[in-house]
């Protein structure tokens, strides 16, 4: 059973409990999300992101994919969940990017790892840009969002972006509210040239 099937099952249950119009009016899956960008040089082409799904969704996925009932996903169970999660690849895992205020598509977004911690499903992603972005010359804007508003992509309390690396202190991330449906927050990132 794919995770998309499981997610649709969750929606059907919610639809029955809440009435169809209410079930379609708000997200059904909440995902805490954050980007991690390491700035060791002004030019970046890849960076990471992390998701943590809500407890209801996490438990539902574990119950559906844990076919031997041992409380863990191993072997074929883990591969089946990965296949289900990869259904979100067609949406670039809800990654939204802009360079100098122009929408850009990532070259690739892929799952690098996933698992359960404290009964919550976490997913690590690697984002690769089509062309490198020089943060001294350009503004990279990043967000997560599902325009269908099925997934609520919520930034972590510490923020949507965690910076690290030798040049991180020369960078200025500016957060602002998203105007697009399903996008809560954008972060615009630029860096000052080193002296």
C-alpha positions in Angstrom: 0.0 0.0 0.0 1.5 3.4 -1.0 1.7 6.3 1.4 -0.6 8.2 -0.9 -3.2 5.5 -0.4 -2.7 5.7 3.3 -3.0 9.5 3.2 -6.1 9.3 1.1 -7.5 6.9 3.7 -6.8 9.4 6.5 -8.6 12.0 4.5 -11.7 9.8 4.0 -11.8 9.2 7.8 -11.5 12.9 8.4 -14.1 13.6 5.7 -16.6 11.2 7.4 -16.0 12.7 10.8 -16.0 16.4 9.8 -18.2 16.5 6.8 -16.7 16.6 3.3 -16.7 20.4 2.9 -14.8 20.9 6.2 -12.3 18.1 5.4 -11.4 19.8 2.1 -11.1 23.3 3.6 -7.9 22.8 5.6 -4.7 20.7 5.7 -4.8 17.1 6.9 -1.1 16.6 7.4 1.1 19.0 9.3 4.9 19.0 8.6 7.5 20.9 10.7 10.0 21.9 8.1 13.4 23.6 7.9 16.2 24.2 5.4 19.9 23.9 6.4 22.3 25.8 4.2 26.1 25.6 4.8 27.8 28.7 3.4 31.5 28.0 3.1 31.8 29.9 -0.2 29.5 32.6 -1.5 28.2 30.2 -4.3 25.9 27.3 -3.4 24.3 24.7 -5.5 23.1 22.1 -2.9 21.6 22.3 0.5 19.5 20.2 2.9 16.0 20.2 4.4 14.3 18.3 7.1 10.7 17.4 7.7 8.9 16.0 10.8 5.4 14.9 10.3 2.6 15.2 12.8 1.9 12.4 15.3 -1.4 11.3 13.7 0.1 10.9 10.3 3.3 9.3 11.6 1.5 6.7 13.7 -0.9 6.0 10.8 2.0 5.4 8.4 3.9 3.2 10.9 0.8 1.1 11.5 0.2 0.7 7.7 3.7 -0.1 6.7 4.8 -2.2 9.8 3.5 -5.4 8.4 5.0 -7.7 11.0 3.8 -5.5 13.9 7.2 -5.1 15.6 7.0 -1.3 15.8 9.9 -0.7 13.4 10.2 -0.4 9.7 12.9 -2.6 8.3 13.7 -4.3 5.0 10.8 -4.4 2.6 8.6 -2.3 5.0 11.1 0.5 4.9 11.4 0.3 1.1 7.6 0.4 0.6 7.3 3.6 2.8 10.2 5.1 0.8 8.3 4.4 -2.4 5.2 6.0 -1.0 7.1 9.1 0.2 8.7 9.4 -3.3 5.2 10.0 -4.7 5.8 13.6 -3.5 8.7 14.0 -5.8 6.4 15.1 -8.6 5.7 18.2 -6.3 9.5 18.6 -5.7 8.6 17.7 -2.1 6.9 21.1 -1.8 10.2 23.0 -2.2 9.7 26.5 -3.6 12.6 28.6 -4.8 13.3 32.0 -6.3 16.4 33.7 -7.5 16.2 37.5 -7.6 12.4 37.2 -7.2 12.0 34.9 -10.2 10.6 31.4 -9.7 13.1 28.6 -10.4 12.7 24.9 -10.3 15.2 22.8 -8.5 17.3 20.4 -10.6 16.5 17.7 -8.1 15.1 17.1 -4.7 15.6 13.7 -3.2 15.1 11.9 0.1 18.5 11.1 1.6 17.2 9.4 4.8 14.1 9.0 6.9 13.0 7.2 10.1 11.0 7.6 13.3 12.1 9.5 16.4 9.8 9.9 19.4 7.1 8.2 17.2 7.3 11.0 14.6 8.3 10.4 11.0 11.3 12.5 9.9 12.6 12.9 6.4 15.9 14.4 5.2 16.0 16.0 1.8 18.8 17.2 -0.5 18.0 20.1 -2.8 20.1 20.6 -5.9 19.8 23.8 -7.9 20.0 23.8 -11.7 22.7 26.5 -11.6 24.8 27.7 -8.7 23.7 30.9 -7.0 26.3 33.4 -5.8 24.8 34.8 -2.6 27.1 37.9 -2.9 25.4 38.8 -6.2 21.9 37.3 -6.0 19.1 36.7 -3.5 18.0 33.1 -3.0 14.4 32.8 -1.7 13.2 29.5 -0.2 9.9 28.3 1.1 7.9 25.1 1.6 4.3 25.0 0.5 1.5 22.8 -0.8 -0.7 24.9 -3.1 -3.5 22.4 -2.7 -3.2 23.0 1.1 -3.4 19.3 1.8 0.0 19.5 3.7 0.6 22.4 6.0 4.3 23.1 5.8 5.1 24.8 9.1 8.6 26.3 9.8 10.3 25.1 13.0 10.1 27.5 16.0 13.8 28.4 15.4 12.9 29.4 11.9 12.7 28.1 8.3 16.4 28.4 7.8 19.4 27.3 9.8 22.7 28.7 8.5 26.2 27.2 9.1 29.6 27.4 7.6 32.6 29.8 7.4 30.6 32.6 5.8 27.3 32.2 7.7 27.9 35.3 9.7 28.2 37.4 6.6 24.7 36.3 5.4 21.4 38.0 6.1 18.3 35.8 6.1 15.1 37.9 6.0 11.8 36.1 6.7 8.5 37.3 5.4 5.0 36.0 5.1 4.1 34.0 2.0 1.3 35.4 -0.2 0.9 32.3 -2.2 -1.7 29.7 -1.1 -0.1 27.0 1.1 3.1 29.0 1.7 3.4 30.3 5.3 6.9 31.8 5.2 9.6 32.8 2.7 13.2 33.4 3.6 15.3 35.6 1.4 19.1 35.0 1.7 22.0 37.2 0.6 25.6 37.4 1.8 28.0 40.3 2.1 31.3 39.9 0.2 34.1 39.1 2.6 36.6 41.9 3.3 
